């Protein structure tokens, strides 16, 4: 995937969900009966979900549960077999500038010959337009975003020369440059060092404290209740959703991971913590 191709695409127009009692037009994201299939095999099935506003929300589930697919489907990056998706009661096409997206780092061509500052400045294109030149004010805004993730000194460094953790910070800065109200991040903690993980958590909390809503695909069950306010447990369908402490329970984890739970060390630790909190 080229760096220039990762902005969200417009989703198809859908009938308004505001009239349905299970959905709210005030929710940053409302999903109704979403089904996604690859080669006629369902990956997500009949998903119903309303995202809480102004919170950090983790999507948690086993490998192959459809977590990344969920994000891509609501953003129109993969086709849905059925269902409807709205953002603040509107289709994505009408609120695209309010939505930011950080895909998995491994899905991007990091050999693309641009600097860290160039990558972050791409986050401004939604505001200035793809055919307009990035001006001094937007480059200054991009530099400020690099500073927020501790990468100001690397602004002129080619992205291929950065470490994996540094690249992830640059990607996060690019999302910040969009100045969105709702962010989707697909495994931002994958393969990063402890310092980068701390920096990412700090940025996420700053976004939340500023009234933004953030959705993160997350794998570490030992940190999910420490980092996030709400959790969506997903395994093809919604298993449970709600405040993190009340949702990450022994029973819900067993329902989400099934027989694989005993094979996952982190899941076992999370189960012990859930049992201790009863």
C-alpha positions in Angstrom: 0.0 0.0 0.0 1.4 3.4 -1.0 1.5 6.1 1.7 -0.6 8.4 -0.6 -3.4 5.8 -0.7 -4.3 5.4 3.0 -6.9 8.2 3.4 -10.4 6.8 4.1 -12.6 6.3 1.1 -16.2 7.3 1.0 -18.7 4.7 2.0 -21.9 4.1 0.2 -25.0 6.1 1.1 -27.2 4.2 3.5 -30.6 4.7 5.0 -30.4 6.7 8.2 -30.1 4.7 11.4 -31.3 7.6 13.6 -34.8 6.3 13.6 -33.8 2.9 15.0 -34.1 2.8 18.9 -30.8 0.8 19.2 -28.8 3.5 17.5 -28.1 7.2 18.2 -27.4 10.0 15.8 -25.1 11.4 18.5 -22.8 8.4 18.3 -19.5 8.9 16.4 -20.1 5.5 14.8 -23.3 3.5 14.4 -23.2 0.1 12.8 -26.3 -1.9 11.9 -26.4 -5.5 10.7 -22.9 -5.3 9.2 -21.9 -8.5 7.4 -18.6 -8.9 5.5 -17.5 -12.0 3.6 -14.3 -13.0 1.8 -14.8 -15.6 -1.0 -18.4 -16.1 0.4 -17.0 -17.0 3.8 -18.4 -14.6 6.5 -15.7 -12.7 8.5 -18.2 -10.5 10.3 -21.8 -11.4 10.8 -24.7 -9.2 11.7 -22.7 -6.7 13.7 -24.6 -4.1 15.8 -22.6 -1.5 17.6 -22.7 2.2 18.7 -19.4 3.7 19.6 -19.3 5.9 22.8 -18.2 9.5 22.2 -15.1 11.0 23.7 -13.6 7.7 24.8 -10.7 5.3 24.1 -12.2 2.1 22.8 -10.3 -1.2 22.1 -11.4 -3.9 19.7 -10.3 -7.2 21.2 -10.5 -10.7 20.0 -8.5 -13.7 18.7 -6.6 -13.8 15.4 -9.1 -14.0 12.5 -11.9 -12.5 14.6 -12.5 -9.7 12.1 -11.1 -6.8 14.1 -9.1 -5.2 11.2 -11.9 -6.1 8.8 -14.4 -4.2 11.0 -12.4 -1.0 10.8 -11.8 -1.3 7.0 -15.5 -2.1 6.4 -16.9 0.9 8.3 -14.4 3.1 6.4 -15.4 1.6 3.1 -12.0 0.1 2.4 -13.5 -3.4 2.0 -17.0 -4.0 0.7 -19.8 -5.1 3.0 -22.2 -7.8 2.0 -25.0 -6.1 3.9 -25.6 -3.5 6.6 -25.4 0.2 7.2 -22.8 2.5 8.8 -23.1 6.1 9.8 -20.9 8.7 11.5 -22.8 11.1 13.7 -25.9 10.1 11.9 -24.4 10.7 8.4 -22.6 8.7 5.7 -18.8 8.9 5.7 -18.8 10.9 2.5 -20.3 13.8 4.3 -18.0 13.8 7.3 -14.7 12.4 5.9 -12.6 15.2 7.2 -13.7 14.4 10.7 -12.4 10.8 10.5 -8.7 9.7 10.8 -7.2 6.3 10.1 -3.9 4.7 11.1 -3.6 1.4 9.3 -1.2 -1.4 10.3 2.4 -0.3 9.8 3.2 -3.5 7.8 0.6 -2.6 5.1 2.5 0.5 4.0 5.4 0.8 1.5 8.0 2.4 3.8 10.5 2.6 0.9 8.5 5.4 -0.6 11.1 8.3 -1.0 9.7 10.9 1.4 10.8 12.4 4.7 9.0 12.0 8.0 7.7 15.6 7.7 6.3 14.8 4.2 4.4 11.8 5.6 2.9 13.9 8.4 2.0 16.7 6.0 -0.1 14.2 4.0 -2.5 14.3 6.9 -3.3 17.9 5.9 -4.5 17.0 2.4 -8.1 16.5 3.6 -8.1 20.2 4.6 -6.1 21.8 1.7 -7.0 19.4 -1.1 -4.8 16.9 -2.9 -4.0 19.2 -5.8 -2.9 22.1 -3.7 0.6 22.7 -2.4 1.4 22.2 1.3 2.0 25.7 2.5 4.2 27.0 5.4 1.3 27.0 7.9 0.5 23.3 7.2 4.2 22.3 7.3 4.4 24.1 10.7 1.3 22.2 11.9 3.0 18.9 10.7 6.2 19.7 12.6 4.1 20.4 15.7 2.5 17.0 15.4 6.0 15.4 15.1 7.0 17.1 18.3 3.9 15.7 20.1 5.2 12.2 19.4 8.8 12.9 20.2 10.0 12.9 16.5 10.7 16.6 15.8 14.4 15.9 15.4 13.7 13.3 12.7 11.5 15.6 10.5 13.9 15.5 7.6 14.9 11.9 7.9 13.8 9.5 5.1 11.1 7.2 6.5 13.0 4.1 5.3 15.8 5.1 7.7 13.6 5.1 10.8 13.1 2.1 13.1 9.8 0.4 13.3 8.8 2.3 16.5 9.8 5.6 15.0 7.8 4.9 11.8 4.8 4.2 14.0 5.2 7.5 15.8 5.4 9.3 12.4 2.2 7.5 11.4 0.5 8.6 14.6 1.7 12.2 14.0 0.2 12.0 10.5 -3.2 11.1 12.0 -2.9 14.0 14.5 -2.2 16.4 11.6 -5.7 15.5 10.2 -7.2 17.1 13.3 -10.0 14.6 13.2 -12.8 14.0 15.7 -12.8 10.2 15.4 -9.7 8.1 14.9 -9.3 4.5 13.9 -6.0 2.8 14.6 -5.2 -0.7 13.6 -2.7 -2.3 16.0 -0.6 0.8 16.7 1.3 -1.0 19.5 2.4 -4.0 17.4 6.2 -4.4 17.3 7.0 -1.1 19.1 9.4 -0.6 22.0 8.3 0.4 25.5 9.1 4.1 25.0 7.0 4.2 21.8 4.1 2.4 23.5 4.1 4.9 26.3 4.2 7.8 23.8 1.3 6.4 21.9 -0.8 6.0 25.1 0.0 9.6 26.1 -1.2 10.8 22.7 -4.4 8.7 22.9 -5.2 10.1 26.3 -4.6 13.6 25.0 -7.0 13.1 22.1 -9.6 11.7 24.5 -9.2 14.5 27.0 -9.7 16.9 24.0 -13.1 15.3 23.3 -12.0 13.0 20.5 -13.1 9.4 20.1 -10.5 6.8 19.3 -10.9 3.1 18.2 -7.9 0.9 18.5 -7.4 -2.8 17.5 -5.5 -4.1 20.5 -4.1 -7.6 21.3 -2.5 -7.2 24.8 -5.2 -8.3 27.3 -2.9 -7.5 30.2 -3.0 -3.7 29.3 -6.5 -3.3 27.8 -8.2 -2.2 31.0 -5.3 0.1 31.9 -5.2 1.8 28.5 -8.9 1.9 27.4 -12.2 3.2 28.7 -14.4 0.9 26.6 -13.9 -2.5 25.0 -15.6 -4.2 22.0 -15.1 -8.0 22.3 -15.3 -9.4 18.8 -15.1 -12.8 17.3 -17.0 -12.8 14.0 -19.9 -11.2 15.9 -20.1 -8.9 18.9 -19.5 -10.9 22.0 -19.8 -8.1 24.5 -19.2 -4.3 24.5 -19.1 -1.7 27.3 -16.9 -0.1 29.9 -13.5 -1.9 30.0 -13.6 -3.0 33.7 -17.1 -4.4 33.3 -16.6 -6.0 29.9 -13.2 -7.7 30.3 -14.5 -10.5 32.6 -13.6 -14.2 32.8 -16.9 -15.2 31.3 -16.7 -12.8 28.4 -13.1 -13.7 27.6 -14.0 -17.4 27.6 -16.9 -16.6 25.2 -14.5 -14.6 23.0 -11.5 -16.9 22.9 -13.1 -20.2 23.5 -10.9 -23.3 23.7 -7.8 -21.2 22.6 -7.9 -19.3 25.9 -5.7 -21.8 27.7 -3.1 -21.5 25.0 -2.6 -17.8 25.3 -0.4 -16.6 28.2 -1.8 -13.0 28.1 -5.3 -14.2 28.1 -4.6 -16.4 31.1 -3.1 -13.4 32.9 -6.2 -11.3 32.0 -8.5 -14.1 33.3 -6.6 -14.1 36.6 -7.0 -10.4 36.9 -10.7 -10.6 36.1 -11.2 -13.3 38.7 -9.3 -11.2 41.3 -11.5 -8.2 40.6 -14.8 -10.0 41.4 
